[in-house]
């Protein structure tokens, strides 16, 4: 939180997306790992002990969130679960779907793991809870093409869908915070300039505004594997947004020119590619980011994009964590 306020810290804060890696550390069956809160928590305990990040994450698995709406999942060894196919094939079908209750097993998995993390780490580490925005969740439920078609040609149906996903977003997001999460992480896998035009974003902006302002805590906008630069000013202006996670292809200096020096910037180390680097390359890329941001008090080092993969050499993750910890920023 010193990075958010801009005050000096005793070390450079950092985080990594280690949600999937915990399964490897405890040799857990991947289905059990994403079904049993106690098993997932045990894996995260190992990851936190090994790498000591300042921010820890609740489960990073949006397909599980979509499962609560009725989607069917597929599980492959060493990978997070994925959706077999969208469940909405016609926007008119939205009237048939009810907002999932917290009692649904998939939502209980999220909520119970949040409680377990908060019980042990709250007050010592920041706890981030990933959650899809109400404008991005429809992509999982109906597919990107149909969602764009609905936004362009069926605005009334689009509004009805977002009304339901907003109610879900607000209720679940605030429940995460009540359970002990420090802030929400909202990846923008759809509402980004690689997927939609500025005109469509402006169509969605009032919905994001309404949803974000009902959240009773801070929000971090995550790049979701996409470049955010053309939309950065839009995201930074949304209610409760305290930080933005940049893609590895983006430059902090350019983001600062757009946003100024007060909002916190995170990223932009490529987490999914970590296992493809030598240890020397890991340290070199890490130091390049750290040196670039050494005078930036509103900066948190973070891996960007999706999970650090299951088979990533632990030595690579360790040297990344050690390089950050040993960096004398102040």
N, C-alpha and C positions, 0 to 999 in steps of 0.2 A: 504493500500500500504506500510505501515511501515513493515508489515510482509514480503512482497515480497523483500524489500530492506534490511531487517534484522536489522533495527533500532528500538529503544525502542518506544513503544506506551503508551498512557495514560491509556489504558485498554486492556484486552485480546480480540482481534477481533473474531467475530463469525458470522455464518450464519445458517439458517435452510431452508429446502425446504418446503415453505408454499404456493405453487401455488394453490393447491386444497382447502386448508383450508379457503381461502377467500370467497368461495361460502357459506360456513356455517356461517361465521361471518356476512354476509349481507342477509342470507336466500334467496339466489338466485337460480333460476331454473338452473340446471346443464347445459342444452343445451344453454340457454341464456348466462350463465357465460363463456362458451368456444366459443361463437360466437360474443359477443358484447364487444369490447375493453373497453368501458366506464364502463360496469358492472364489468368486471374482475379487472379493475384498482381500482374501489371503494372497492372491497373486499381486494385487496392488501394494500390499504391505511389503512384499519382497522387492518390487520395483522402487518403492520410495526409500527403503533401507539402502539399496544398492546405489541409487543415483541422487537422492536427496534434493529433488526439485522444490522450488519455493511455492509453486502452484501445482496442486494435484487435481485430477479430473475425475468426475463421476463417469460411468460408462459412455463411451463415444460410439453409439450404434443407433443411427436413425431408422434403419429397418425394423428394429424392435419397437420403436415408437409407432411406425406404420402398422406393425402387427396388431397393435391395440385397436386400430381402426378396422382390421379385418384382413390385412395382407398375409399371404402365406410366405414363410421364409425357407431358404435353403442354407444348409451348413456344409462348409468344406473344411477339412483339416487345415489348421494354421491360418485361417482367414476369419474375419468377422462375418456375421451372418449377412445375407443379402435377400432382396425381395425376388420372388419367382416371377411375378407379373403384377401390374397395377390392378386394382379392384374396381375402379370406376371407368367404364367404357363410354359413358354418355353423361354430360353434365347434369342432365335431368335426374340422374340417379342419386344425387347428393341428398335428396329428401329422405332416402331410405337409410342413410347412415346416421348413427347417433354418436355424440361425443363420448369417447371411452371414459369409463369410470376409473378412479384411482385403484379400485379393487382388481382391475385386470392384471394378470400375472406379469406382463411385460412392464407395465407402469410400476407395479410393486417392486420389480427388480431394480428399476432406477431409484425409486424412493428409499428402499431399504439399504442399498449400497451407499446412498448419500448420507443416511443416518449413521451407518457404520464408520464412514470416513470422518464425519463431523465429531463423533464420539471420541475418536482418538486424536485427530489432528487439528480440530478447530481451535483457533487462537495461536497456533504455531505455524500453520501453513494456510494459504488461501485455497479454497475449494471451489473449483469451476464446474458448473453443470451445463453440458451441451444440450441445446434444444433448438429444433427447427423453427424458423419464423413462420407465421401464418401464411405468408406468400410463397414460401418455399416448400412447405409440406405437401401441397397439392401435386407437386411433381412426382412424389413417391406414390401417391394414391391413384393418379390418373395418367402419369407419363408426361414428359415435357411437351411433346407435340400437341396433345389434346389440351393441355393447360394453356399453352400459348393461343391455340385456336379459340378457346373459351374466353380468354382475356380480350382478344381482338374482335370477336364476332358475337359473343353472348355475355355482355357485361352484367346482366341481371343474375345469370347463373353463377358467374365469377364472384359476384358480391355475396351470394348465398353460401358459396363454398368458403370464402374467406371469413364470413361471419362465424361459421362453425370452427374453423381452424384457429381463429383468434380467441374464441372462448376457451378452447383447449390449451393454447399457448399461454394465456394469462393464468389459468387455473394451475397448470402443471408447473409453470415457471415460478409462481409464488409459493407453491408447495415445496419446490426445491429449496427456496430461500428459507422457508419455515423449518425445513429439516436440517439446515445448517450450512447450505451453500453460501459462499461469499458473493458470488456473482454468476450470471448466466453467460454462456458462450453461444452466440447465434451465428453459425456458418451460413453464408449466402450462396448456396450452390446454384440457385436459379436467379435471384435478383442481383445479377452482376453483369458488367458490360460485355462479357463473352457470350452471354445467353440472350439478353434482351436489349432493346433500344432504350435511349433516354426517355422517349415518349412513353413506353410501357412502364418504365420505372416510376415516372411521375404519376401514372395511373395507380400504381401500387403504393406510392409514398404515403397517402393519407391513411391507408390501412396499417402500415407499419407504425406510423405516428400514433395512432389510436392504441395499437397493441402495446408498444413499448412504454407508453406513458402509464399504463396500468400495472406495470411490473414494479414491485415494491423493493427494488434494489438495483445495483449496477448491472450494465450489460456490456459485453465485449463482442464486437462484430468480427467474425472470423472469415478469412478469405475463401475458405471452402475449395481451395485448389484453383482459384481464378484470380486474375488481375483486377484490382479494385479501383485503380487510379481515376478513371472518368467519373466514378460515383462516390469517391471519398468524401467530398463535401456534403453530399446528401446523407450518408451514414453518420457522419460526425454530428450532424444537426438533429438527429433523432433523440427523443427523450431518454435519459438515463445511460446513454452511451459514454463510457469512460475510456475505452481503448479500442484500437483496430489492429488486427493481425494481418500483416502484409504477406503477399506471395513472394517466394524466393526470386522471382523475376523483377520485382519492383525495387525501387531505391528509396531509402528513408529520406534522403535529402529532397527528393521531388515531393514526397508526401508532406514533409514539413513546409515546403513552399505553398502547398495548397491549404494545409490545416493550421499552420502556425505552430507554436512551441508548447502549447498547454496540454493538448490531449496526449495520452500515452500511446506509443506505437510498440507493437510486438512483432516477432518474426525475426528474420525471414530465411531461416535455415530449412532446407528441404528434407523433412523427416523421412518420407518414403524412400529417398535415395541414399540415406545414411549408410546402408549396408554395402553400397557399391563403391565406396570410397576407401582408400587406404587410411591408416591412422594419421599419417602425415597430412593427407588432404583434409581430413576432418579438422585437425587442429588449424590448418592454414585458413580454411573457410570460416571457421569459428572466430579466429583472431581478426580476420578482415571485417567481420560484422562488429566485433567488440571495439576495434580501433575506430571504426567509422562513427560509432555512437558513444565514444568515451566522454564526450561533453554534454550528452543528452540525459538529463535527469528524469525525463519521462519516457524511459525505454526499458523494456523487459525482453530479454533474449528468449526466443521460443521457436520450437520446430513448427513449421507451417504444413499446410495440406493435411493429408490423412494420417492414420496411425503410423508410427515407426513399425516396420514389418516384423513379423514373428521371427524370421531367421536372421535378423540383423545381428552381426557379431557384438557380443556384450562389450568387448574391448573398445569398439567404436563409440558406443554410448558412454562408456566410462570416461574415455579421453575427452569427449565433448563436455561432459559434466565437470571434469577436473580442470579443463582449460578455462571454463567460465569461472569456477570457484577461485582459481589462482590468479585471475585477472585483477590487477590493482587499478580499478577505475577511479577511485577517489584518492 
